[in-house]
Protein backbone atom coordinates (compact mmCIF):
# COMPACT_ATOMS: atom_id res chain seq x y z
CA UNK A 1 0.00 0.00 0.00
CA UNK A 2 1.06 3.57 -0.53
CA UNK A 3 -0.39 6.69 1.03
CA UNK A 4 -2.30 8.79 -1.55
CA UNK A 5 -0.57 12.06 -2.44
CA UNK A 6 -3.34 14.50 -1.58
CA UNK A 7 -4.20 17.21 0.88
CA UNK A 8 -7.83 16.69 1.78
CA UNK A 9 -8.13 19.11 4.70
CA UNK A 10 -5.75 21.74 6.05
CA UNK A 11 -6.80 22.53 9.62
CA UNK A 12 -5.74 25.73 11.37
CA UNK A 13 -5.76 25.78 15.15
CA UNK A 14 -7.42 29.06 16.08
CA UNK A 15 -7.76 30.97 19.34
CA UNK A 16 -11.33 32.19 18.67
CA UNK A 17 -13.35 30.00 16.30
CA UNK A 18 -16.18 32.51 15.82
CA UNK A 19 -13.77 35.38 15.04
CA UNK A 20 -11.76 33.30 12.58
CA UNK A 21 -14.93 32.01 10.90
CA UNK A 22 -16.13 35.60 10.44
CA UNK A 23 -12.75 36.52 8.93
CA UNK A 24 -12.86 33.82 6.25
CA UNK A 25 -16.51 34.58 5.54
CA UNK A 26 -15.48 38.24 5.04
CA UNK A 27 -12.98 37.06 2.41
CA UNK A 28 -16.02 35.79 0.52
CA UNK A 29 -15.39 32.10 1.24
CA UNK A 30 -18.30 29.69 1.56
CA UNK A 31 -18.90 27.90 4.85
CA UNK A 32 -19.68 24.23 4.19
CA UNK A 33 -22.85 22.64 5.54
CA UNK A 34 -20.83 20.20 7.66
CA UNK A 35 -19.64 23.08 9.87
CA UNK A 36 -20.82 23.42 13.47
CA UNK A 37 -20.17 25.54 16.55
CA UNK A 38 -17.14 23.30 17.15
CA UNK A 39 -15.46 23.35 13.71
CA UNK A 40 -15.72 25.39 10.52
CA UNK A 41 -15.15 23.98 7.05
CA UNK A 42 -14.58 26.12 3.95
CA UNK A 43 -14.63 24.72 0.44
CA UNK A 44 -11.67 25.75 -1.70
CA UNK A 45 -10.65 25.02 -5.27
CA UNK A 46 -8.36 22.33 -3.87
CA UNK A 47 -9.08 20.65 -0.57
CA UNK A 48 -10.97 21.94 2.44
CA UNK A 49 -9.80 24.55 4.95
CA UNK A 50 -10.90 23.70 8.49
CA UNK A 51 -10.79 25.92 11.58
CA UNK A 52 -10.69 24.23 14.98
CA UNK A 53 -9.80 25.46 18.49
CA UNK A 54 -6.01 25.49 18.90
CA UNK A 55 -5.86 23.60 22.20
CA UNK A 56 -8.26 20.89 21.00
CA UNK A 57 -6.30 20.44 17.77
CA UNK A 58 -3.04 20.05 19.72
CA UNK A 59 -4.71 17.52 22.01
CA UNK A 60 -6.09 15.58 19.03
CA UNK A 61 -2.59 15.35 17.53
CA UNK A 62 -1.14 14.44 20.96
CA UNK A 63 1.12 17.50 20.91
CA UNK A 64 1.84 19.96 23.70
CA UNK A 65 -0.34 23.08 23.68
CA UNK A 66 2.29 25.66 22.83
CA UNK A 67 1.80 28.63 20.55
CA UNK A 68 5.19 29.86 19.41
CA UNK A 69 5.67 33.46 18.32
CA UNK A 70 7.14 34.20 14.90
CA UNK A 71 7.35 32.04 11.84
CA UNK A 72 6.03 28.51 12.31
CA UNK A 73 7.53 27.03 9.14
CA UNK A 74 4.31 26.92 7.08
CA UNK A 75 2.65 29.30 4.66
CA UNK A 76 -0.56 28.88 2.71
CA UNK A 77 -0.97 30.27 -0.80
CA UNK A 78 -3.75 31.56 -3.00
CA UNK A 79 -2.61 31.72 -6.62
CA UNK A 80 -4.42 34.18 -8.87
CA UNK A 81 -4.76 34.28 -12.64
CA UNK A 82 -3.23 37.74 -13.30
CA UNK A 83 -0.42 39.77 -11.71
CA UNK A 84 -2.76 42.72 -11.23
CA UNK A 85 -5.01 40.52 -9.02
CA UNK A 86 -2.43 40.18 -6.22
CA UNK A 87 -2.81 43.60 -4.57
CA UNK A 88 -6.63 43.64 -4.73
CA UNK A 89 -6.59 40.19 -3.09
CA UNK A 90 -4.45 41.57 -0.28
CA UNK A 91 -6.81 44.55 0.01
CA UNK A 92 -9.81 42.23 0.46
CA UNK A 93 -7.93 40.38 3.20
CA UNK A 94 -7.07 43.67 4.95
CA UNK A 95 -10.72 44.79 4.85
CA UNK A 96 -11.66 41.44 6.41
CA UNK A 97 -9.25 42.09 9.30
CA UNK A 98 -5.94 40.67 8.07
CA UNK A 99 -2.56 42.21 8.76
CA UNK A 100 -0.54 42.84 5.60
CA UNK A 101 2.90 41.28 6.04
CA UNK A 102 4.27 42.14 2.60
CA UNK A 103 2.59 44.26 -0.09
CA UNK A 104 2.36 42.96 -3.64
CA UNK A 105 5.74 43.17 -5.32
CA UNK A 106 7.78 41.58 -8.06
CA UNK A 107 9.33 38.36 -6.82
CA UNK A 108 12.84 37.16 -7.63
CA UNK A 109 11.31 34.06 -9.22
CA UNK A 110 9.53 36.22 -11.83
CA UNK A 111 6.03 36.50 -10.43
CA UNK A 112 4.17 38.91 -8.16
CA UNK A 113 3.64 38.07 -4.52
CA UNK A 114 2.40 39.53 -1.23
CA UNK A 115 1.48 38.15 2.19
CA UNK A 116 -1.19 38.70 4.82
CA UNK A 117 -1.71 37.18 8.25
CA UNK A 118 -5.13 35.96 9.37
CA UNK A 119 -6.41 36.79 12.90
CA UNK A 120 -4.28 33.99 14.40
CA UNK A 121 -1.15 35.05 12.53
CA UNK A 122 -1.18 32.32 9.88
CA UNK A 123 0.67 33.68 6.83
CA UNK A 124 -1.13 33.52 3.49
CA UNK A 125 0.60 34.36 0.22
CA UNK A 126 -1.37 35.85 -2.65
CA UNK A 127 0.68 35.15 -5.75
CA UNK A 128 0.73 35.18 -9.51
CA UNK A 129 3.31 33.02 -11.22
CA UNK A 130 4.25 33.19 -14.88
CA UNK A 131 3.07 30.16 -16.84
CA UNK A 132 0.51 29.20 -14.17
CA UNK A 133 -2.43 27.27 -15.49
CA UNK A 134 -5.71 26.70 -13.73
CA UNK A 135 -8.22 23.87 -14.03
CA UNK A 136 -11.89 24.71 -14.68
CA UNK A 137 -12.61 24.38 -10.92
CA UNK A 138 -10.04 27.12 -10.17
CA UNK A 139 -7.39 24.78 -8.75
CA UNK A 140 -3.79 25.12 -9.84
CA UNK A 141 -2.70 22.81 -12.67
CA UNK A 142 0.87 21.79 -11.92
CA UNK A 143 1.02 18.88 -14.39
N, C-alpha and C positions, 0 to 999 in steps of 0.2 A: 504494500500500500504506500502511496505517497500522499502528502498533505496538499490539497488543492491550493494553487497560487491565486488567492483572492482576498480582498479586504471586504468583508460583508458589513461590518459595523465598526466605526471608530467611536469610542465612548470617551467623553471628556468628563473628568471628575470636577464638579462645580461646587462652589461654596453656597450658592443660593439658587436653587433650581428654578424658582419662579422668575427671578431676575434674568437668568441666562436664557430661559425660554422666551421671555419678552424680547430680549436682544435679537435672537435669531429670527423671531417672527418679524421684527422691525427691519431685518435685512430683506424681507419678502419671501422667506423660506416657508414651506408648507409643513405644518405639524401633522404627522401621520396618525391615523385613527387608533393605532395601538398604544399611543401615549397615555399616561395617567398622571396622577399627582405625585407619583414616585419616580417616574422616568419620562423623558421626552425623546421622541424619535422624529427626525427630519429626513425626508426623502431628498436625495441628491442625484445628480446625473451618474454617479458611480454607485457607491454603497449607501449606507445609512449613517447619519450622524446621530449619536445618542448623547444625552446629557443625564448625568446621574450624580447624586451627592458624593462629594469627594471621599469622605470617611467611609461610606458604604462601599464605594468602588475599591478602595484600598483593602478593606476587610474581605471583599469577595475574591480579590487576587492574592490574599494572604500576605499582604505587604504592610510594613509599618505606615501609620498615618503621619506623613511628614511632607509638608509643602515647602519645597525649597524655593528660595528667591532666585531670580535671574533665569538664564536660559536652561531649559530642561532637556535639550537635545532633540526636540521634535518640532517641526513646523507643519502646517497644513497649507494646501495651496488651492486657489481657484484660478484656473486658466481661462482667459477670455480670448475672443476671436480676433480683436483688433488692438493695436497698441494704444489707441486713443480711448479705449474702454477701461484702462487700468486706473487712472485718477478718479473718474466718476465712480468706479467700484469702491475705492477707498473713501470717497465722500459719502456714499450711502452708509458704509460701515460707521463712519464718524457720527453721522446723524442718528444712527441707532444706538450710539453710546460707546463706540470703540475708541481706543487711543491709537493715533497714527504713530507707528514706530519708524517708518521710512516712507517719505512721499514717493510717488511714481518717478522713476528715473531710468535712464538707459543703463542696462546691465552689461557687465564685461563679457557676458556670453552672447550678446547681440540682441537681447530682447528688451522689454520694459518691465520693471518690477517695483512693487511697493509692499509694505507690510502694515498690518494693524493688529492690535491685541484686543481680544474679546474681554468681557467683564472680569474673567478669571485670569487674564494675562496670557492666554494661549495665543501664540503668534500665527497669523494667517497671512500668506503671501497672495497678492493679486498680481498675476503675471500674464504677459503675452510673450510667446516665443516664436521666432521665425520658423516657418515650415510646420507649425502646429496644424493638425487636422482634427476635426471633431466628428464624432458619429452623430447620426440623426437624433439620438436621445440627449445630446449635449456633452457626453463623456469624451474624454481625450482619447484619440486614436494613436497609440504608440507602436502600431505594428510596422 
